[in-house]
Amino acid sequence: MSSALIKALRENRLNLRQTRYMAKDPTDRSTVDFIAPALHVTCGQVLMDRQRHIAIVAKKGRTCAHLVRVKSGMLKLTKLSAKELVEEWTDADYPFERAVTKLLELGNQHGITDAARLALEGLVRTGREPTQYQLFS
């Protein structure tokens, strides 16, 4: 093999290695993430989706969270994985007390499941879990 061909092959390998470690495009839905999204929510945190519907985190596990939200015209307790939560919901600048009263009013008007009612009553009793802010962000 000629030295020019060997040099070209080495450069090609080097370019392939560099493209492998590039950052993922956030709009790219075809690649697979190997790092699971972390669940950074607290009980009582008010969330909002793209349609500006509010929900409250009622329970939090290691890999999933239970939200009290309006679904199919009725207030329900819904279990979401960390991935679904990250993709569909964001933190809302909405007061906790106002969100709880608003959801209870909606539940009285349109209906509420027993699980959602118990979760909201538990949140009213215990209040919102304190939020820990990052020191270096």
Residue frames as a rotation matrix with the C-alpha (Angstrom) as fourth column:
MET 1
0.579 0.815 0.000 0.00
0.815 -0.579 0.000 0.00
0.000 0.000 -1.000 0.00
SER 2
-0.145 -0.613 0.776 1.14
0.525 -0.713 -0.465 3.46
0.838 0.340 0.426 -0.71
SER 3
-0.762 -0.227 -0.607 1.76
0.647 -0.332 -0.687 5.94
-0.045 -0.916 0.399 2.07
ALA 4
-0.865 0.494 0.092 -0.88
-0.455 -0.848 0.270 8.31
0.211 0.191 0.959 0.67
LEU 5
-0.083 0.856 -0.511 -3.55
-0.191 0.489 0.851 5.58
0.978 0.168 0.123 0.84
ILE 6
-0.240 -0.079 -0.968 -2.58
0.831 0.498 -0.246 4.66
0.502 -0.863 -0.054 4.41
LYS 7
-0.968 -0.148 -0.205 -2.70
0.231 -0.845 -0.482 8.32
-0.102 -0.513 0.852 5.40
ALA 8
-0.581 0.814 0.013 -6.17
-0.585 -0.429 0.688 8.72
0.565 0.392 0.726 3.82
LEU 9
0.022 0.582 -0.813 -7.47
0.279 0.777 0.564 5.64
0.960 -0.240 -0.145 5.67
ARG 10
-0.555 -0.299 -0.776 -6.16
0.818 -0.023 -0.575 6.96
0.154 -0.954 0.257 9.00
GLU 11
-0.973 0.228 0.022 -7.80
-0.229 -0.970 -0.085 10.35
0.002 -0.087 0.996 8.41
ASN 12
-0.279 0.917 -0.285 -11.08
-0.395 0.161 0.904 8.62
0.875 0.365 0.318 7.52
ARG 13
-0.075 0.194 -0.978 -10.93
0.708 0.701 0.084 6.59
0.702 -0.686 -0.190 10.77
LEU 14
-0.843 -0.306 -0.443 -10.20
0.532 -0.603 -0.595 9.72
-0.085 -0.737 0.671 12.74
ASN 15
-0.791 0.605 0.095 -13.16
-0.513 -0.740 0.435 11.53
0.333 0.295 0.895 11.17
LEU 16
-0.047 0.792 -0.609 -15.46
0.029 0.611 0.791 8.61
0.998 0.020 -0.052 11.98
ARG 17
-0.354 -0.141 -0.924 -14.37
0.876 0.296 -0.381 8.68
0.327 -0.945 0.019 15.64
GLN 18
-0.988 -0.049 -0.146 -15.02
0.096 -0.936 -0.338 12.41
-0.120 -0.348 0.930 15.88
THR 19
-0.523 0.852 -0.030 -18.53
-0.569 -0.323 0.756 12.18
0.634 0.413 0.654 14.40
ARG 20
-0.188 0.444 -0.876 -19.42
0.458 0.829 0.322 9.38
0.869 -0.341 -0.359 16.80
TYR 21
-0.403 -0.081 -0.912 -18.98
0.914 -0.085 -0.397 11.63
-0.046 -0.993 0.108 19.83
MET 22
-0.841 0.173 0.513 -20.88
0.004 -0.946 0.324 14.67
0.541 0.274 0.795 18.56
ALA 23
-0.805 0.588 0.080 -23.82
-0.227 -0.180 -0.957 15.98
-0.549 -0.788 0.278 20.59
LYS 24
-0.561 0.692 0.454 -27.27
0.805 0.584 0.105 14.71
-0.192 0.424 -0.885 19.74
ASP 25
-0.849 0.390 0.356 -29.63
-0.127 -0.805 0.580 17.02
0.512 0.447 0.733 17.89
PRO 26
-0.828 0.531 0.181 -32.64
-0.167 0.074 -0.983 17.64
-0.536 -0.844 0.028 20.24
THR 27
0.044 0.893 -0.449 -35.08
-0.878 -0.179 -0.444 17.49
-0.476 0.414 0.776 17.32
ASP 28
-0.465 -0.294 -0.835 -33.71
-0.717 0.678 0.161 14.16
0.519 0.674 -0.527 16.05
ARG 29
0.292 0.678 0.674 -36.19
-0.914 0.406 -0.013 11.40
-0.283 -0.613 0.738 16.92
SER 30
0.729 0.028 -0.684 -34.40
-0.439 0.786 -0.436 8.59
0.526 0.618 0.585 15.06
THR 31
-0.340 -0.912 -0.230 -31.44
-0.293 0.335 -0.896 8.07
0.894 -0.237 -0.381 17.41
VAL 32
0.584 0.496 -0.642 -31.64
0.367 0.544 0.755 6.16
0.724 -0.677 0.135 20.66
ASP 33
0.180 -0.488 0.854 -30.61
-0.787 -0.592 -0.172 7.60
0.590 -0.641 -0.491 24.01
PHE 34
0.006 -0.261 -0.965 -28.73
0.284 0.926 -0.249 5.14
0.959 -0.273 0.080 26.16
ILE 35
-0.958 -0.253 -0.137 -28.78
0.212 -0.297 -0.931 7.37
0.195 -0.921 0.338 29.23
ALA 36
-0.133 0.976 -0.171 -32.19
0.923 0.185 0.337 7.24
0.361 -0.113 -0.926 30.86
PRO 37
-0.163 0.120 0.979 -33.75
-0.049 -0.992 0.114 10.64
0.985 -0.029 0.167 31.57
ALA 38
-0.868 -0.208 -0.450 -33.59
0.429 0.140 -0.892 11.53
0.249 -0.968 -0.032 35.24
LEU 39
0.178 0.984 -0.012 -36.72
0.733 -0.125 0.669 12.29
0.656 -0.128 -0.743 37.22
HIS 40
-0.842 -0.526 -0.116 -36.26
0.490 -0.658 -0.571 15.79
0.224 -0.538 0.812 38.63
VAL 41
-0.111 0.858 0.502 -39.68
-0.175 -0.514 0.840 16.52
0.978 0.005 0.208 40.12
THR 42
-0.990 -0.115 0.079 -40.99
-0.092 0.117 -0.989 16.85
0.105 -0.986 -0.126 43.66
CYS 43
-0.390 0.902 -0.187 -44.34
0.909 0.410 0.080 15.94
0.149 -0.139 -0.979 45.15
GLY 44
0.304 0.619 -0.724 -46.68
0.657 -0.687 -0.311 18.89
-0.690 -0.382 -0.615 44.81
GLN 45
-0.701 -0.595 -0.393 -44.80
0.098 -0.626 0.774 20.41
-0.706 0.504 0.497 41.89
VAL 46
0.458 0.868 -0.194 -47.09
-0.015 -0.211 -0.977 22.07
-0.889 0.450 -0.083 39.36
LEU 47
-0.659 -0.652 0.373 -46.39
0.313 0.213 0.925 21.12
-0.684 0.727 0.064 35.74
MET 48
0.295 0.716 -0.633 -47.74
-0.450 -0.480 -0.753 22.36
-0.843 0.507 0.180 32.41
ASP 49
-0.035 -0.273 0.961 -47.90
0.681 0.698 0.223 20.64
-0.732 0.662 0.161 29.02
ARG 50
-0.876 -0.401 0.269 -47.75
0.454 -0.497 0.740 22.17
-0.163 0.770 0.617 25.54
GLN 51
-0.250 0.874 0.417 -51.50
0.564 -0.219 0.796 22.84
0.787 0.435 -0.438 25.51
ARG 52
-0.644 -0.153 0.749 -51.08
-0.389 -0.778 -0.494 24.76
0.659 -0.609 0.442 28.79
HIS 53
0.591 0.748 -0.301 -52.95
-0.125 0.454 0.882 22.15
0.797 -0.484 0.362 30.87
ILE 54
-0.136 -0.640 0.756 -51.78
-0.912 -0.217 -0.349 22.02
0.388 -0.737 -0.554 34.48
ALA 55
0.570 0.214 -0.793 -51.05
0.102 0.940 0.326 18.92
0.815 -0.267 0.514 36.53
ILE 56
0.394 -0.427 0.813 -49.66
-0.908 -0.317 0.273 18.26
0.141 -0.847 -0.513 40.00
VAL 57
-0.336 -0.588 -0.735 -47.12
-0.311 0.806 -0.503 15.58
0.889 0.059 -0.454 40.90
ALA 58
0.612 0.672 0.416 -48.90
-0.648 0.125 0.751 13.45
0.453 -0.730 0.512 43.49
LYS 59
0.799 -0.414 0.437 -46.38
-0.027 0.701 0.713 10.61
-0.601 -0.581 0.549 43.93
LYS 60
0.489 -0.723 -0.489 -42.81
-0.841 -0.242 -0.483 10.18
0.231 0.647 -0.726 42.84
GLY 61
0.912 -0.260 0.316 -40.91
0.141 0.924 0.355 6.95
-0.385 -0.280 0.880 42.35
ARG 62
-0.037 -0.999 -0.029 -37.41
0.134 -0.034 0.990 6.21
-0.990 0.032 0.135 41.10
THR 63
-0.838 -0.344 0.423 -38.45
0.398 0.145 0.906 5.78
-0.373 0.928 0.015 37.47
CYS 64
-0.397 0.774 0.493 -41.97
0.631 -0.160 0.759 7.18
0.666 0.613 -0.425 37.24
ALA 65
-0.978 0.191 -0.087 -44.28
-0.074 -0.700 -0.710 9.83
-0.197 -0.688 0.699 38.65
HIS 66
-0.309 0.945 0.109 -48.04
0.951 0.307 0.035 9.97
0.000 0.115 -0.993 39.21
LEU 67
-0.994 0.019 0.108 -49.75
-0.004 -0.991 0.135 13.16
0.109 0.134 0.985 38.04
VAL 68
-0.162 0.977 -0.137 -53.21
0.671 0.007 -0.741 14.43
-0.723 -0.213 -0.657 38.90
ARG 69
-0.886 -0.155 -0.437 -54.47
-0.205 -0.714 0.670 15.90
-0.416 0.683 0.600 35.63
VAL 70
0.200 0.963 -0.180 -57.51
-0.568 -0.036 -0.822 16.30
-0.799 0.266 0.540 33.43
LYS 71
-0.904 -0.415 -0.102 -57.73
-0.335 0.541 0.771 13.41
-0.265 0.731 -0.628 31.00
SER 72
-0.737 0.674 0.043 -60.75
0.473 0.470 0.745 12.66
0.482 0.570 -0.666 28.81
GLY 73
-0.145 0.711 0.688 -62.69
-0.190 -0.702 0.686 15.44
0.971 -0.031 0.237 30.53
MET 74
0.888 0.423 -0.182 -62.24
0.056 0.293 0.955 13.95
0.457 -0.858 0.236 33.98
LEU 75
0.293 -0.797 0.529 -59.65
-0.920 -0.385 -0.069 14.43
0.259 -0.466 -0.846 36.72
LYS 76
0.943 -0.001 -0.332 -57.50
0.017 0.999 0.046 11.30
0.331 -0.049 0.942 36.93
LEU 77
0.442 -0.855 0.272 -54.29
-0.539 -0.011 0.842 10.02
-0.717 -0.519 -0.465 38.48
THR 78
0.960 -0.132 -0.249 -51.91
-0.179 0.395 -0.901 9.11
0.217 0.909 0.355 35.63
LYS 79
0.521 -0.830 0.202 -48.61
0.178 0.337 0.925 7.25
-0.835 -0.446 0.323 35.84
LEU 80
0.944 -0.280 -0.174 -45.87
-0.264 -0.327 -0.907 8.60
0.197 0.903 -0.382 33.54
SER 81
0.533 -0.842 -0.087 -42.34
0.846 0.527 0.083 7.37
-0.024 -0.118 0.993 32.96
ALA 82
0.081 -0.605 -0.792 -39.40
0.367 -0.720 0.588 9.74
-0.927 -0.339 0.164 33.27
LYS 83
-0.812 -0.399 0.427 -39.07
0.511 -0.130 0.850 9.88
-0.283 0.908 0.310 29.48
GLU 84
-0.070 0.879 0.471 -42.74
0.878 -0.170 0.447 10.82
0.473 0.445 -0.760 28.98
LEU 85
0.602 0.285 -0.746 -42.51
0.706 -0.627 0.330 13.40
-0.374 -0.725 -0.578 31.73
VAL 86
-0.301 -0.819 -0.489 -39.43
0.335 -0.571 0.750 15.05
-0.893 0.062 0.446 30.23
GLU 87
-0.825 -0.053 0.563 -40.86
0.565 -0.041 0.824 15.06
-0.020 0.998 0.064 26.69
GLU 88
-0.171 0.909 0.380 -44.37
0.734 -0.139 0.664 16.30
0.657 0.393 -0.644 27.45
TRP 89
0.778 0.556 -0.293 -44.29
0.581 -0.456 0.674 18.38
0.241 -0.695 -0.678 30.67
THR 90
-0.314 -0.841 0.441 -42.39
0.392 -0.538 -0.746 21.42
0.865 -0.061 0.499 31.93
ASP 91
-0.553 0.050 -0.832 -42.28
0.813 -0.184 -0.552 23.26
-0.181 -0.982 0.061 35.24
ALA 92
0.134 0.709 0.692 -45.08
0.680 -0.574 0.457 25.82
0.721 0.409 -0.559 35.55
ASP 93
-0.936 -0.331 0.121 -44.91
0.170 -0.724 -0.669 29.21
0.309 -0.605 0.734 37.25
TYR 94
0.014 0.996 0.089 -48.24
-0.216 -0.084 0.973 28.54
0.976 -0.033 0.214 38.91
PRO 95
-0.422 -0.195 0.885 -48.82
-0.878 -0.155 -0.453 28.73
0.226 -0.968 -0.106 42.69
PHE 96
-0.941 -0.032 -0.336 -49.34
0.024 0.987 -0.161 25.35
0.337 -0.160 -0.928 44.39
GLU 97
-0.701 0.704 -0.114 -52.41
0.183 0.023 -0.983 26.39
-0.689 -0.710 -0.145 46.41
ARG 98
-0.157 0.640 -0.752 -54.12
-0.780 -0.547 -0.303 27.92
-0.606 0.539 0.585 43.38
ALA 99
-0.559 -0.109 -0.822 -53.44
-0.706 0.582 0.403 24.80
0.435 0.806 -0.402 41.28
VAL 100
-0.966 0.217 -0.141 -54.89
0.258 0.836 -0.485 22.49
0.013 -0.505 -0.863 43.94
THR 101
-0.401 0.871 -0.284 -58.07
-0.035 -0.324 -0.945 24.57
-0.915 -0.369 0.160 44.33
LYS 102
-0.205 0.295 -0.933 -58.43
-0.940 -0.324 0.104 24.85
-0.272 0.899 0.343 40.53
LEU 103
-0.763 -0.121 -0.635 -58.11
-0.384 0.875 0.295 21.07
0.520 0.469 -0.714 40.07
LEU 104
-0.858 0.508 -0.073 -60.57
0.358 0.490 -0.795 20.39
-0.368 -0.708 -0.602 42.91
GLU 105
-0.222 0.786 -0.578 -63.07
-0.486 -0.603 -0.633 22.78
-0.846 0.140 0.515 41.27
LEU 106
-0.350 0.032 -0.936 -62.62
-0.916 0.198 0.349 21.02
0.196 0.980 -0.039 37.93
GLY 107
-0.956 -0.040 -0.290 -63.11
0.011 0.985 -0.173 17.69
0.293 -0.168 -0.941 39.67
ASN 108
-0.606 0.787 -0.114 -66.36
0.167 -0.015 -0.986 18.84
-0.778 -0.616 -0.123 41.26
GLN 109
-0.069 0.586 -0.807 -67.66
-0.769 -0.546 -0.331 20.14
-0.635 0.599 0.488 37.92
HIS 110
0.135 0.042 -0.990 -66.60
-0.943 0.311 -0.115 17.35
0.303 0.949 0.081 35.55
GLY 111
0.958 0.228 -0.175 -65.90
-0.161 0.929 0.332 14.38
0.239 -0.290 0.927 37.79
ILE 112
0.019 -0.961 0.277 -62.93
-0.955 -0.100 -0.279 12.98
0.296 -0.260 -0.919 39.64
THR 113
0.251 -0.003 -0.968 -61.68
0.000 1.000 -0.003 9.46
0.968 0.001 0.251 40.26
ASP 114
0.980 0.153 -0.125 -61.22
0.107 0.125 0.986 8.21
0.167 -0.980 0.106 43.82
ALA 115
0.309 -0.942 -0.129 -57.45
0.948 0.295 0.115 7.89
-0.071 -0.158 0.985 43.39
ALA 116
-0.303 -0.399 0.866 -57.13
0.548 -0.816 -0.184 11.47
0.780 0.419 0.466 42.15
ARG 117
0.559 0.593 0.579 -59.31
-0.167 -0.603 0.780 12.79
0.812 -0.533 -0.238 44.99
LEU 118
0.908 -0.263 -0.326 -57.27
0.411 0.404 0.817 10.94
-0.084 -0.876 0.475 47.62
ALA 119
-0.021 -0.976 0.218 -54.02
0.986 -0.056 -0.154 12.17
0.162 0.212 0.964 46.08
LEU 120
-0.146 0.025 0.989 -55.20
0.209 -0.976 0.055 15.80
0.967 0.215 0.138 46.07
GLU 121
0.846 0.481 0.231 -56.47
-0.142 -0.214 0.966 15.55
0.514 -0.850 -0.112 49.65
GLY 122
0.625 -0.701 -0.344 -53.11
0.767 0.471 0.435 14.12
-0.143 -0.536 0.832 50.69
LEU 123
-0.294 -0.737 0.609 -51.32
0.798 -0.540 -0.268 17.02
0.526 0.407 0.747 48.99
VAL 124
0.298 0.475 0.828 -53.59
-0.096 -0.848 0.521 19.51
0.950 -0.235 -0.207 50.77
ARG 125
0.981 0.094 -0.172 -52.73
0.145 0.242 0.960 17.88
0.131 -0.966 0.223 54.13
THR 126
0.424 -0.896 -0.131 -48.98
0.818 0.317 0.479 17.59
-0.388 -0.310 0.868 53.63
GLY 127
0.672 -0.180 -0.719 -48.35
-0.281 -0.959 -0.022 20.57
-0.685 0.217 -0.695 51.37
ARG 128
0.884 -0.385 -0.267 -45.72
-0.247 0.101 -0.964 20.86
0.398 0.918 -0.005 48.73
GLU 129
0.639 -0.753 -0.157 -42.38
0.738 0.542 0.401 19.10
-0.217 -0.372 0.902 49.13
PRO 130
0.559 -0.455 -0.694 -39.54
-0.180 -0.883 0.434 21.63
-0.810 -0.118 -0.575 49.40
THR 131
0.958 -0.245 0.149 -37.62
0.187 0.143 -0.972 22.28
0.217 0.959 0.183 46.20
GLN 132
0.364 -0.912 -0.190 -33.86
0.375 -0.043 0.926 21.92
-0.852 -0.409 0.326 46.24
TYR 133
0.958 -0.046 -0.284 -32.15
-0.257 -0.581 -0.772 24.31
-0.129 0.813 -0.568 43.89
GLN 134
0.587 -0.802 0.113 -28.87
0.768 0.508 -0.390 23.60
0.255 0.316 0.914 42.13
LEU 135
0.460 -0.512 -0.726 -25.88
0.388 -0.619 0.683 25.49
-0.799 -0.595 -0.086 43.43
PHE 136
-0.534 -0.710 -0.459 -24.07
-0.232 -0.399 0.887 25.66
-0.813 0.580 0.048 40.10
SER 137
0.222 0.657 0.720 -26.31
0.648 0.452 -0.613 26.01
-0.728 0.603 -0.326 37.08
